[in-house]
Amino acid sequence: MAILLNEVTADHDPSDLGVIHIDRTRLYKRRWRAVAECGTEVAVALDEAAKHGQVIMGKEQVFLIQQIPEKVVVIPIPVDPSFAAKIGWYFGNRHLPIEVRDDVMLTEYFPNLLDSLNRIGIEHSVGEDILRCKPHSEHMH
């Protein structure tokens, strides 16, 4: 039977933590089930979605959330403002969620995205990383 984890906490000894590895899609849900690294089955029910690196707990145990790295497209942020605007328009128009870091943007890997980026001349590479944006863009028309 799964143990219920329903509270995010910041005050806990790191040596006592179990680890839960979870993909980004499930991580952004408030309710999900998983099996911790130690073999314990957990059921998570939070008020807000958990984040990579957070500690969640229930009555019995405490676990560290470790998001599983995934294949991503890495795009250097250009110095030219007009080209940066073109990239912003491109991703906004396709409703693709992105994560902006100091010098690069990351987005989820899609093979057809690479073809499109090549066609319109946007520099990019493919790598593995922890993508911290939501799985789907939130927008309204």
N, CA, C and O atoms as a GROMACS GRO file, in nm:
protein
  564
    1MET      N    1   0.083  -0.117   0.000
    1MET     CA    2   0.000   0.000   0.000
    1MET      C    3   0.088   0.125   0.000
    1MET      O    4   0.189   0.130   0.071
    2ALA      N    5   0.051   0.223  -0.078
    2ALA     CA    6   0.130   0.345  -0.092
    2ALA      C    7   0.113   0.434   0.031
    2ALA      O    8   0.007   0.440   0.092
    3ILE      N    9   0.222   0.505   0.065
    3ILE     CA   10   0.211   0.604   0.173
    3ILE      C   11   0.176   0.738   0.112
    3ILE      O   12   0.221   0.770   0.002
    4LEU      N   13   0.098   0.815   0.182
    4LEU     CA   14   0.052   0.945   0.133
    4LEU      C   15   0.154   1.053   0.168
    4LEU      O   16   0.193   1.067   0.284
    5LEU      N   17   0.196   1.130   0.067
    5LEU     CA   18   0.283   1.246   0.085
    5LEU      C   19   0.201   1.368   0.047
    5LEU      O   20   0.157   1.380  -0.068
    6ASN      N   21   0.180   1.458   0.141
    6ASN     CA   22   0.090   1.570   0.113
    6ASN      C   23   0.138   1.704   0.166
    6ASN      O   24   0.057   1.796   0.183
    7GLU      N   25   0.267   1.716   0.193
    7GLU     CA   26   0.319   1.842   0.247
    7GLU      C   27   0.459   1.868   0.194
    7GLU      O   28   0.542   1.777   0.191
    8VAL      N   29   0.486   1.992   0.151
    8VAL     CA   30   0.619   2.034   0.111
    8VAL      C   31   0.687   2.090   0.234
    8VAL      O   32   0.625   2.165   0.310
    9THR      N   33   0.812   2.055   0.257
    9THR     CA   34   0.884   2.102   0.374
    9THR      C   35   1.024   2.146   0.335
    9THR      O   36   1.080   2.098   0.237
   10ALA      N   37   1.080   2.237   0.411
   10ALA     CA   38   1.218   2.282   0.388
   10ALA      C   39   1.307   2.244   0.504
   10ALA      O   40   1.430   2.249   0.493
   11ASP      N   41   1.248   2.205   0.616
   11ASP     CA   42   1.324   2.177   0.738
   11ASP      C   43   1.336   2.028   0.762
   11ASP      O   44   1.256   1.968   0.834
   12HIS      N   45   1.440   1.969   0.701
   12HIS     CA   46   1.461   1.828   0.727
   12HIS      C   47   1.606   1.791   0.702
   12HIS      O   48   1.671   1.846   0.614
   13ASP      N   49   1.656   1.698   0.781
   13ASP     CA   50   1.794   1.649   0.769
   13ASP      C   51   1.809   1.574   0.637
   13ASP      O   52   1.740   1.475   0.614
   14PRO      N   53   1.900   1.620   0.548
   14PRO     CA   54   1.915   1.555   0.418
   14PRO      C   55   1.954   1.408   0.426
   14PRO      O   56   1.927   1.332   0.332
   15SER      N   57   2.016   1.365   0.534
   15SER     CA   58   2.058   1.225   0.545
   15SER      C   59   1.939   1.130   0.566
   15SER      O   60   1.952   1.010   0.544
   16ASP      N   61   1.825   1.183   0.606
   16ASP     CA   62   1.706   1.102   0.630
   16ASP      C   63   1.614   1.091   0.508
   16ASP      O   64   1.509   1.026   0.516
   17LEU      N   65   1.652   1.152   0.398
   17LEU     CA   66   1.561   1.160   0.284
   17LEU      C   67   1.566   1.039   0.193
   17LEU      O   68   1.674   0.987   0.162
   18GLY      N   69   1.448   0.994   0.151
   18GLY     CA   70   1.438   0.900   0.041
   18GLY      C   71   1.439   0.983  -0.087
   18GLY      O   72   1.429   1.106  -0.081
   19VAL      N   73   1.451   0.920  -0.200
   19VAL     CA   74   1.455   0.992  -0.327
   19VAL      C   75   1.348   0.937  -0.420
   19VAL      O   76   1.331   0.815  -0.433
   20ILE      N   77   1.276   1.028  -0.484
   20ILE     CA   78   1.177   0.991  -0.585
   20ILE      C   79   1.222   1.052  -0.717
   20ILE      O   80   1.236   1.174  -0.728
   21HIS      N   81   1.245   0.968  -0.817
   21HIS     CA   82   1.279   1.014  -0.951
   21HIS      C   83   1.149   1.019  -1.032
   21HIS      O   84   1.074   0.922  -1.036
   22ILE      N   85   1.124   1.134  -1.096
   22ILE     CA   86   0.997   1.150  -1.167
   22ILE      C   87   1.016   1.236  -1.291
   22ILE      O   88   1.098   1.328  -1.293
   23ASP      N   89   0.940   1.206  -1.395
   23ASP     CA   90   0.949   1.283  -1.519
   23ASP      C   91   0.872   1.414  -1.505
   23ASP      O   92   0.784   1.428  -1.419
   24ARG      N   93   0.905   1.510  -1.591
   24ARG     CA   94   0.848   1.645  -1.585
   24ARG      C   95   0.697   1.646  -1.601
   24ARG      O   96   0.628   1.724  -1.535
   25THR      N   97   0.644   1.561  -1.688
   25THR     CA   98   0.499   1.562  -1.712
   25THR      C   99   0.421   1.527  -1.586
   25THR      O  100   0.322   1.593  -1.554
   26ARG      N  101   0.464   1.423  -1.516
   26ARG     CA  102   0.394   1.387  -1.392
   26ARG      C  103   0.424   1.486  -1.280
   26ARG      O  104   0.339   1.512  -1.195
   27LEU      N  105   0.544   1.541  -1.278
   27LEU     CA  106   0.583   1.634  -1.172
   27LEU      C  107   0.492   1.756  -1.168
   27LEU      O  108   0.465   1.809  -1.060
   28TYR      N  109   0.444   1.801  -1.282
   28TYR     CA  110   0.360   1.920  -1.285
   28TYR      C  111   0.213   1.894  -1.252
   28TYR      O  112   0.130   1.984  -1.262
   29LYS      N  113   0.184   1.774  -1.213
   29LYS     CA  114   0.049   1.743  -1.164
   29LYS      C  115   0.051   1.753  -1.011
   29LYS      O  116   0.156   1.735  -0.949
   30ARG      N  117  -0.062   1.781  -0.953
   30ARG     CA  118  -0.070   1.789  -0.807
   30ARG      C  119  -0.085   1.652  -0.743
   30ARG      O  120  -0.050   1.632  -0.627
   31ARG      N  121  -0.138   1.556  -0.818
   31ARG     CA  122  -0.161   1.420  -0.765
   31ARG      C  123  -0.097   1.319  -0.859
   31ARG      O  124  -0.122   1.319  -0.980
   32TRP      N  125  -0.014   1.233  -0.803
   32TRP     CA  126   0.051   1.128  -0.881
   32TRP      C  127   0.104   1.019  -0.789
   32TRP      O  128   0.114   1.037  -0.668
   33ARG      N  129   0.138   0.905  -0.849
   33ARG     CA  130   0.195   0.792  -0.775
   33ARG      C  131   0.333   0.761  -0.833
   33ARG      O  132   0.360   0.786  -0.950
   34ALA      N  133   0.418   0.707  -0.747
   34ALA     CA  134   0.553   0.670  -0.791
   34ALA      C  135   0.609   0.566  -0.695
   34ALA      O  136   0.551   0.539  -0.589
   35VAL      N  137   0.721   0.509  -0.734
   35VAL     CA  138   0.795   0.419  -0.646
   35VAL      C  139   0.929   0.487  -0.618
   35VAL      O  140   1.003   0.519  -0.711
   36ALA      N  141   0.958   0.509  -0.491
   36ALA     CA  142   1.082   0.575  -0.452
   36ALA      C  143   1.201   0.484  -0.479
   36ALA      O  144   1.186   0.364  -0.502
   37GLU      N  145   1.319   0.543  -0.476
   37GLU     CA  146   1.443   0.469  -0.499
   37GLU      C  147   1.457   0.350  -0.405
   37GLU      O  148   1.514   0.247  -0.442
   38CYS      N  149   1.405   0.363  -0.283
   38CYS     CA  150   1.414   0.257  -0.181
   38CYS      C  151   1.308   0.148  -0.200
   38CYS      O  152   1.307   0.050  -0.126
   39GLY      N  153   1.218   0.165  -0.299
   39GLY     CA  154   1.114   0.066  -0.325
   39GLY      C  155   0.979   0.099  -0.262
   39GLY      O  156   0.882   0.027  -0.284
   40THR      N  157   0.972   0.206  -0.184
   40THR     CA  158   0.847   0.246  -0.120
   40THR      C  159   0.751   0.305  -0.223
   40THR      O  160   0.789   0.393  -0.300
   41GLU      N  161   0.627   0.258  -0.223
   41GLU     CA  162   0.525   0.316  -0.310
   41GLU      C  163   0.469   0.440  -0.242
   41GLU      O  164   0.436   0.438  -0.124
   42VAL      N  165   0.458   0.549  -0.320
   42VAL     CA  166   0.406   0.674  -0.264
   42VAL      C  167   0.291   0.725  -0.349
   42VAL      O  168   0.286   0.704  -0.470
   43ALA      N  169   0.199   0.791  -0.283
   43ALA     CA  170   0.090   0.863  -0.349
   43ALA      C  171   0.105   1.009  -0.307
   43ALA      O  172   0.103   1.040  -0.188
   44VAL      N  173   0.120   1.096  -0.402
   44VAL     CA  174   0.142   1.237  -0.374
   44VAL      C  175   0.014   1.314  -0.401
   44VAL      O  176  -0.050   1.297  -0.505
   45ALA      N  177  -0.025   1.398  -0.304
   45ALA     CA  178  -0.143   1.482  -0.317
   45ALA      C  179  -0.109   1.617  -0.253
   45ALA      O  180  -0.113   1.631  -0.130
   46LEU      N  181  -0.074   1.715  -0.336
   46LEU     CA  182  -0.031   1.846  -0.288
   46LEU      C  183  -0.127   1.955  -0.332
   46LEU      O  184  -0.204   1.937  -0.425
   47ASP      N  185  -0.122   2.068  -0.264
   47ASP     CA  186  -0.204   2.183  -0.304
   47ASP      C  187  -0.154   2.244  -0.434
   47ASP      O  188  -0.233   2.293  -0.515
   48GLU      N  189  -0.022   2.241  -0.455
   48GLU     CA  190   0.040   2.291  -0.578
   48GLU      C  191   0.138   2.185  -0.627
   48GLU      O  192   0.184   2.102  -0.548
   49ALA      N  193   0.168   2.187  -0.754
   49ALA     CA  194   0.263   2.090  -0.809
   49ALA      C  195   0.399   2.104  -0.742
   49ALA      O  196   0.442   2.215  -0.710
   50ALA      N  197   0.466   1.991  -0.721
   50ALA     CA  198   0.600   1.991  -0.664
   50ALA      C  199   0.701   2.036  -0.769
   50ALA      O  200   0.670   2.042  -0.888
   51LYS      N  201   0.822   2.068  -0.724
   51LYS     CA  202   0.929   2.112  -0.813
   51LYS      C  203   1.053   2.027  -0.788
   51LYS      O  204   1.070   1.969  -0.681
   52HIS      N  205   1.139   2.022  -0.887
   52HIS     CA  206   1.266   1.953  -0.876
   52HIS      C  207   1.344   2.009  -0.755
   52HIS      O  208   1.358   2.130  -0.739
   53GLY      N  209   1.392   1.919  -0.671
   53GLY     CA  210   1.471   1.960  -0.555
   53GLY      C  211   1.391   1.985  -0.429
   53GLY      O  212   1.449   2.006  -0.323
   54GLN      N  213   1.260   1.985  -0.438
   54GLN     CA  214   1.178   2.006  -0.318
   54GLN      C  215   1.173   1.879  -0.234
   54GLN      O  216   1.195   1.769  -0.284
   55VAL      N  217   1.144   1.898  -0.107
   55VAL     CA  218   1.129   1.787  -0.014
   55VAL      C  219   0.981   1.777   0.020
   55VAL      O  220   0.920   1.876   0.060
   56ILE      N  221   0.924   1.656   0.005
   56ILE     CA  222   0.783   1.636   0.040
   56ILE      C  223   0.775   1.529   0.148
   56ILE      O  224   0.860   1.441   0.158
   57MET      N  225   0.670   1.539   0.229
   57MET     CA  226   0.658   1.445   0.340
   57MET      C  227   0.514   1.409   0.368
   57MET      O  228   0.420   1.476   0.324
   58GLY      N  229   0.500   1.302   0.441
   58GLY     CA  230   0.372   1.257   0.494
   58GLY      C  231   0.392   1.231   0.642
   58GLY      O  232   0.480   1.290   0.704
   59LYS      N  233   0.312   1.145   0.698
   59LYS     CA  234   0.325   1.115   0.841
   59LYS      C  235   0.448   1.029   0.871
   59LYS      O  236   0.507   1.040   0.979
   60GLU      N  237   0.486   0.944   0.775
   60GLU     CA  238   0.588   0.844   0.805
   60GLU      C  239   0.727   0.875   0.750
   60GLU      O  240   0.826   0.852   0.818
   61GLN      N  241   0.736   0.928   0.627
   61GLN     CA  242   0.866   0.943   0.563
   61GLN      C  243   0.876   1.076   0.489
   61GLN      O  244   0.776   1.145   0.466
   62VAL      N  245   1.001   1.109   0.454
   62VAL     CA  246   1.032   1.233   0.383
   62VAL      C  247   1.113   1.199   0.258
   62VAL      O  248   1.203   1.115   0.264
   63PHE      N  249   1.080   1.263   0.145
   63PHE     CA  250   1.144   1.231   0.018
   63PHE      C  251   1.188   1.357  -0.056
   63PHE      O  252   1.122   1.460  -0.052
   64LEU      N  253   1.300   1.345  -0.124
   64LEU     CA  254   1.352   1.449  -0.211
   64LEU      C  255   1.304   1.420  -0.353
   64LEU      O  256   1.315   1.307  -0.401
   65ILE      N  257   1.250   1.520  -0.419
   65ILE     CA  258   1.204   1.506  -0.557
   65ILE      C  259   1.320   1.532  -0.652
   65ILE      O  260   1.382   1.638  -0.647
   66GLN      N  261   1.350   1.436  -0.736
   66GLN     CA  262   1.454   1.450  -0.838
   66GLN      C  263   1.391   1.431  -0.975
   66GLN      O  264   1.352   1.320  -1.012
   67GLN      N  265   1.381   1.540  -1.049
   67GLN     CA  266   1.325   1.532  -1.184
   67GLN      C  267   1.424   1.458  -1.274
   67GLN      O  268   1.545   1.478  -1.264
   68ILE      N  269   1.373   1.373  -1.360
   68ILE     CA  270   1.457   1.296  -1.453
   68ILE      C  271   1.498   1.387  -1.569
   68ILE      O  272   1.411   1.449  -1.630
   69PRO      N  273   1.627   1.395  -1.599
   69PRO     CA  274   1.669   1.474  -1.716
   69PRO      C  275   1.606   1.418  -1.843
   69PRO      O  276   1.578   1.299  -1.853
   70GLU      N  277   1.583   1.507  -1.939
   70GLU     CA  278   1.522   1.467  -2.065
   70GLU      C  279   1.596   1.530  -2.181
   70GLU      O  280   1.676   1.622  -2.163
   71LYS      N  281   1.568   1.481  -2.299
   71LYS     CA  282   1.627   1.534  -2.421
   71LYS      C  283   1.568   1.674  -2.446
   71LYS      O  284   1.446   1.691  -2.447
   72VAL      N  285   1.656   1.773  -2.468
   72VAL     CA  286   1.611   1.911  -2.488
   72VAL      C  287   1.681   1.972  -2.609
   72VAL      O  288   1.786   1.926  -2.652
   73VAL      N  289   1.620   2.077  -2.660
   73VAL     CA  290   1.681   2.159  -2.763
   73VAL      C  291   1.734   2.284  -2.694
   73VAL      O  292   1.662   2.351  -2.620
   74VAL      N  293   1.863   2.314  -2.717
   74VAL     CA  294   1.930   2.427  -2.654
   74VAL      C  295   1.956   2.532  -2.760
   74VAL      O  296   2.018   2.505  -2.863
   75ILE      N  297   1.908   2.654  -2.735
   75ILE     CA  298   1.922   2.764  -2.831
   75ILE      C  299   1.996   2.878  -2.763
   75ILE      O  300   1.946   2.934  -2.666
   76PRO      N  301   2.115   2.915  -2.813
   76PRO     CA  302   2.186   3.029  -2.755
   76PRO      C  303   2.104   3.157  -2.774
   76PRO      O  304   2.045   3.179  -2.879
   77ILE      N  305   2.101   3.240  -2.672
   77ILE     CA  306   2.030   3.368  -2.683
   77ILE      C  307   2.117   3.463  -2.766
   77ILE      O  308   2.230   3.493  -2.728
   78PRO      N  309   2.064   3.510  -2.879
   78PRO     CA  310   2.146   3.594  -2.967
   78PRO      C  311   2.167   3.735  -2.911
   78PRO      O  312   2.087   3.786  -2.833
   79VAL      N  313   2.279   3.795  -2.952
   79VAL     CA  314   2.310   3.933  -2.912
   79VAL      C  315   2.223   4.032  -2.990
   79VAL      O  316   2.183   4.135  -2.936
   80ASP      N  317   2.195   4.001  -3.115
   80ASP     CA  318   2.114   4.088  -3.201
   80ASP      C  319   1.970   4.088  -3.154
   80ASP      O  320   1.903   3.985  -3.159
   81PRO      N  321   1.918   4.204  -3.108
   81PRO     CA  322   1.781   4.210  -3.057
   81PRO      C  323   1.674   4.171  -3.159
   81PRO      O  324   1.572   4.113  -3.121
   82SER      N  325   1.695   4.201  -3.286
   82SER     CA  326   1.594   4.166  -3.386
   82SER      C  327   1.587   4.015  -3.405
   82SER      O  328   1.479   3.959  -3.426
   83PHE      N  329   1.702   3.948  -3.397
   83PHE     CA  330   1.701   3.803  -3.410
   83PHE      C  331   1.644   3.738  -3.283
   83PHE      O  332   1.575   3.636  -3.291
   84ALA      N  333   1.670   3.797  -3.168
   84ALA     CA  334   1.610   3.749  -3.042
   84ALA      C  335   1.458   3.761  -3.051
   84ALA      O  336   1.386   3.671  -3.006
   85ALA      N  337   1.409   3.871  -3.107
   85ALA     CA  338   1.264   3.889  -3.124
   85ALA      C  339   1.207   3.784  -3.219
   85ALA      O  340   1.097   3.734  -3.197
   86LYS      N  341   1.280   3.751  -3.325
   86LYS     CA  342   1.236   3.648  -3.421
   86LYS      C  343   1.221   3.514  -3.349
   86LYS      O  344   1.123   3.442  -3.370
   87ILE      N  345   1.318   3.481  -3.265
   87ILE     CA  346   1.312   3.354  -3.192
   87ILE      C  347   1.193   3.356  -3.095
   87ILE      O  348   1.121   3.257  -3.084
   88GLY      N  349   1.174   3.469  -3.025
   88GLY     CA  350   1.059   3.481  -2.935
   88GLY      C  351   0.928   3.466  -3.008
   88GLY      O  352   0.837   3.396  -2.961
   89TRP      N  353   0.917   3.530  -3.124
   89TRP     CA  354   0.794   3.518  -3.204
   89TRP      C  355   0.773   3.373  -3.246
   89TRP      O  356   0.662   3.321  -3.237
   90TYR      N  357   0.879   3.308  -3.292
   90TYR     CA  358   0.869   3.171  -3.341
   90TYR      C  359   0.814   3.079  -3.232
   90TYR      O  360   0.719   3.004  -3.257
   91PHE      N  361   0.871   3.083  -3.113
   91PHE     CA  362   0.826   2.994  -3.006
   91PHE      C  363   0.688   3.033  -2.955
   91PHE      O  364   0.607   2.945  -2.923
   92GLY      N  365   0.660   3.161  -2.946
   92GLY     CA  366   0.528   3.205  -2.904
   92GLY      C  367   0.420   3.165  -3.002
   92GLY      O  368   0.311   3.123  -2.962
   93ASN      N  369   0.450   3.177  -3.130
   93ASN     CA  370   0.354   3.143  -3.234
   93ASN      C  371   0.323   2.993  -3.235
   93ASN      O  372   0.212   2.952  -3.269
   94ARG      N  373   0.420   2.912  -3.197
   94ARG     CA  374   0.399   2.766  -3.193
   94ARG      C  375   0.349   2.720  -3.057
   94ARG      O  376   0.322   2.601  -3.038
   95HIS      N  377   0.336   2.811  -2.962
   95HIS     CA  378   0.288   2.780  -2.827
   95HIS      C  379   0.377   2.675  -2.759
   95HIS      O  380   0.328   2.588  -2.687
   96LEU      N  381   0.507   2.685  -2.783
   96LEU     CA  382   0.601   2.592  -2.722
   96LEU      C  383   0.652   2.650  -2.590
   96LEU      O  384   0.698   2.764  -2.586
   97PRO      N  385   0.643   2.575  -2.483
   97PRO     CA  386   0.696   2.624  -2.356
   97PRO      C  387   0.849   2.626  -2.361
   97PRO      O  388   0.911   2.535  -2.415
   98ILE      N  389   0.908   2.731  -2.305
   98ILE     CA  390   1.054   2.742  -2.303
   98ILE      C  391   1.100   2.776  -2.162
   98ILE      O  392   1.024   2.828  -2.080
   99GLU      N  393   1.224   2.746  -2.135
   99GLU     CA  394   1.290   2.790  -2.012
   99GLU      C  395   1.405   2.880  -2.055
   99GLU      O  396   1.490   2.839  -2.134
  100VAL      N  397   1.409   3.002  -2.004
  100VAL     CA  398   1.514   3.097  -2.039
  100VAL      C  399   1.615   3.100  -1.925
  100VAL      O  400   1.580   3.122  -1.809
  101ARG      N  401   1.740   3.077  -1.959
  101ARG     CA  402   1.850   3.084  -1.864
  101ARG      C  403   1.937   3.205  -1.900
  101ARG      O  404   1.901   3.281  -1.990
  102ASP      N  405   2.048   3.223  -1.834
  102ASP     CA  406   2.132   3.340  -1.859
  102ASP      C  407   2.173   3.356  -2.005
  102ASP      O  408   2.165   3.466  -2.059
  103ASP      N  409   2.217   3.248  -2.068
  103ASP     CA  410   2.270   3.260  -2.204
  103ASP      C  411   2.206   3.166  -2.306
  103ASP      O  412   2.244   3.167  -2.423
  104VAL      N  413   2.110   3.084  -2.261
  104VAL     CA  414   2.043   2.991  -2.352
  104VAL      C  415   1.895   2.980  -2.319
  104VAL      O  416   1.850   3.014  -2.210
  105MET      N  417   1.821   2.930  -2.418
  105MET     CA  418   1.682   2.890  -2.398
  105MET      C  419   1.676   2.740  -2.418
  105MET      O  420   1.748   2.685  -2.501
  106LEU      N  421   1.590   2.673  -2.340
  106LEU     CA  422   1.569   2.529  -2.355
  106LEU      C  423   1.423   2.504  -2.387
  106LEU      O  424   1.334   2.574  -2.339
  107THR      N  425   1.400   2.403  -2.468
  107THR     CA  426   1.265   2.358  -2.493
  107THR      C  427   1.268   2.207  -2.512
  107THR      O  428   1.373   2.147  -2.534
  108GLU      N  429   1.152   2.149  -2.503
  108GLU     CA  430   1.138   2.005  -2.520
  108GLU      C  431   1.182   1.963  -2.660
  108GLU      O  432   1.162   2.036  -2.757
  109TYR      N  433   1.243   1.847  -2.670
  109TYR     CA  434   1.291   1.795  -2.798
  109TYR      C  435   1.175   1.738  -2.880
  109TYR      O  436   1.100   1.652  -2.832
  110PHE      N  437   1.163   1.786  -3.002
  110PHE     CA  438   1.073   1.730  -3.102
  110PHE      C  439   1.153   1.721  -3.231
  110PHE      O  440   1.211   1.821  -3.273
  111PRO      N  441   1.160   1.604  -3.297
  111PRO     CA  442   1.238   1.593  -3.421
  111PRO      C  443   1.197   1.695  -3.527
  111PRO      O  444   1.283   1.751  -3.595
  112ASN      N  445   1.067   1.719  -3.543
  112ASN     CA  446   1.024   1.815  -3.645
  112ASN      C  447   1.060   1.959  -3.608
  112ASN      O  448   1.068   2.045  -3.696
  113LEU      N  449   1.083   1.985  -3.480
  113LEU     CA  450   1.128   2.118  -3.437
  113LEU      C  451   1.268   2.145  -3.492
  113LEU      O  452   1.297   2.257  -3.534
  114LEU      N  453   1.354   2.045  -3.491
  114LEU     CA  454   1.490   2.063  -3.541
  114LEU      C  455   1.489   2.098  -3.689
  114LEU      O  456   1.564   2.185  -3.733
  115ASP      N  457   1.405   2.030  -3.766
  115ASP     CA  458   1.393   2.061  -3.910
  115ASP      C  459   1.352   2.206  -3.930
  115ASP      O  460   1.408   2.276  -4.014
  116SER      N  461   1.255   2.251  -3.853
  116SER     CA  462   1.205   2.388  -3.864
  116SER      C  463   1.312   2.490  -3.824
  116SER      O  464   1.330   2.591  -3.892
  117LEU      N  465   1.383   2.464  -3.716
  117LEU     CA  466   1.489   2.556  -3.672
  117LEU      C  467   1.600   2.564  -3.777
  117LEU      O  468   1.652   2.673  -3.803
  118ASN      N  469   1.635   2.452  -3.837
  118ASN     CA  470   1.736   2.452  -3.944
  118ASN      C  471   1.688   2.534  -4.063
  118ASN      O  472   1.764   2.613  -4.119
  119ARG      N  473   1.562   2.517  -4.100
  119ARG     CA  474   1.505   2.585  -4.217
  119ARG      C  475   1.506   2.736  -4.201
  119ARG      O  476   1.531   2.809  -4.296
  120ILE      N  477   1.477   2.785  -4.078
  120ILE     CA  478   1.470   2.931  -4.061
  120ILE      C  479   1.598   2.990  -4.002
  120ILE      O  480   1.605   3.110  -3.976
  121GLY      N  481   1.700   2.906  -3.983
  121GLY     CA  482   1.832   2.957  -3.947
  121GLY      C  483   1.852   2.990  -3.800
  121GLY      O  484   1.927   3.082  -3.767
  122ILE      N  485   1.787   2.918  -3.711
  122ILE     CA  486   1.807   2.941  -3.568
  122ILE      C  487   1.908   2.838  -3.517
  122ILE      O  488   1.885   2.718  -3.524
  123GLU      N  489   2.022   2.888  -3.464
  123GLU     CA  490   2.126   2.802  -3.412
  123GLU      C  491   2.074   2.722  -3.293
  123GLU      O  492   2.001   2.775  -3.210
  124HIS      N  493   2.110   2.594  -3.286
  124HIS     CA  494   2.062   2.509  -3.178
  124HIS      C  495   2.149   2.386  -3.164
  124HIS      O  496   2.227   2.352  -3.253
  125SER      N  497   2.134   2.318  -3.052
  125SER     CA  498   2.198   2.189  -3.030
  125SER      C  499   2.100   2.104  -2.948
  125SER      O  500   2.000   2.154  -2.897
  126VAL      N  501   2.130   1.977  -2.938
  126VAL     CA  502   2.046   1.885  -2.861
  126VAL      C  503   2.128   1.835  -2.743
  126VAL      O  504   2.246   1.803  -2.757
  127GLY      N  505   2.066   1.829  -2.626
  127GLY     CA  506   2.135   1.781  -2.508
  127GLY      C  507   2.037   1.715  -2.412
  127GLY      O  508   1.921   1.693  -2.445
  128GLU      N  509   2.086   1.684  -2.293
  128GLU     CA  510   2.001   1.629  -2.186
  128GLU      C  511   2.010   1.726  -2.070
  128GLU      O  512   2.119   1.770  -2.032
  129ASP      N  513   1.895   1.760  -2.012
  129ASP     CA  514   1.894   1.855  -1.901
  129ASP      C  515   1.762   1.841  -1.827
  129ASP      O  516   1.670   1.771  -1.871
  130ILE      N  517   1.754   1.909  -1.716
  130ILE     CA  518   1.628   1.917  -1.641
  130ILE      C  519   1.557   2.041  -1.689
  130ILE      O  520   1.602   2.153  -1.667
  131LEU      N  521   1.445   2.021  -1.754
  131LEU     CA  522   1.365   2.129  -1.810
  131LEU      C  523   1.262   2.169  -1.705
  131LEU      O  524   1.180   2.087  -1.664
  132ARG      N  525   1.266   2.295  -1.663
  132ARG     CA  526   1.180   2.340  -1.552
  132ARG      C  527   1.055   2.416  -1.598
  132ARG      O  528   0.988   2.478  -1.515
  133CYS      N  529   1.023   2.412  -1.725
  133CYS     CA  530   0.899   2.475  -1.769
  133CYS      C  531   0.789   2.370  -1.773
  133CYS      O  532   0.815   2.250  -1.777
  134LYS      N  533   0.666   2.418  -1.773
  134LYS     CA  534   0.552   2.327  -1.774
  134LYS      C  535   0.548   2.250  -1.906
  134LYS      O  536   0.600   2.297  -2.007
  135PRO      N  537   0.487   2.132  -1.905
  135PRO     CA  538   0.483   2.052  -2.027
  135PRO      C  539   0.404   2.116  -2.141
  135PRO      O  540   0.429   2.082  -2.257
  136HIS      N  541   0.313   2.203  -2.113
  136HIS     CA  542   0.233   2.268  -2.217
  136HIS      C  543   0.226   2.417  -2.188
  136HIS      O  544   0.222   2.459  -2.073
  137SER      N  545   0.226   2.495  -2.294
  137SER     CA  546   0.213   2.639  -2.272
  137SER      C  547   0.070   2.670  -2.227
  137SER      O  548  -0.025   2.601  -2.265
  138GLU      N  549   0.058   2.771  -2.148
  138GLU     CA  550  -0.075   2.816  -2.104
  138GLU      C  551  -0.105   2.945  -2.177
  138GLU      O  552  -0.035   3.045  -2.160
  139HIS      N  553  -0.206   2.943  -2.258
  139HIS     CA  554  -0.237   3.061  -2.338
  139HIS      C  555  -0.387   3.067  -2.364
  139HIS      O  556  -0.460   2.970  -2.349
  140MET      N  557  -0.429   3.186  -2.403
  140MET     CA  558  -0.568   3.207  -2.443
  140MET      C  559  -0.568   3.293  -2.569
  140MET      O  560  -0.480   3.376  -2.588
  141HIS      N  561  -0.667   3.274  -2.651
  141HIS     CA  562  -0.681   3.356  -2.772
  141HIS      C  563  -0.798   3.448  -2.755
  141HIS      O  564  -0.829   3.527  -2.844
   0.00000   0.00000   0.00000
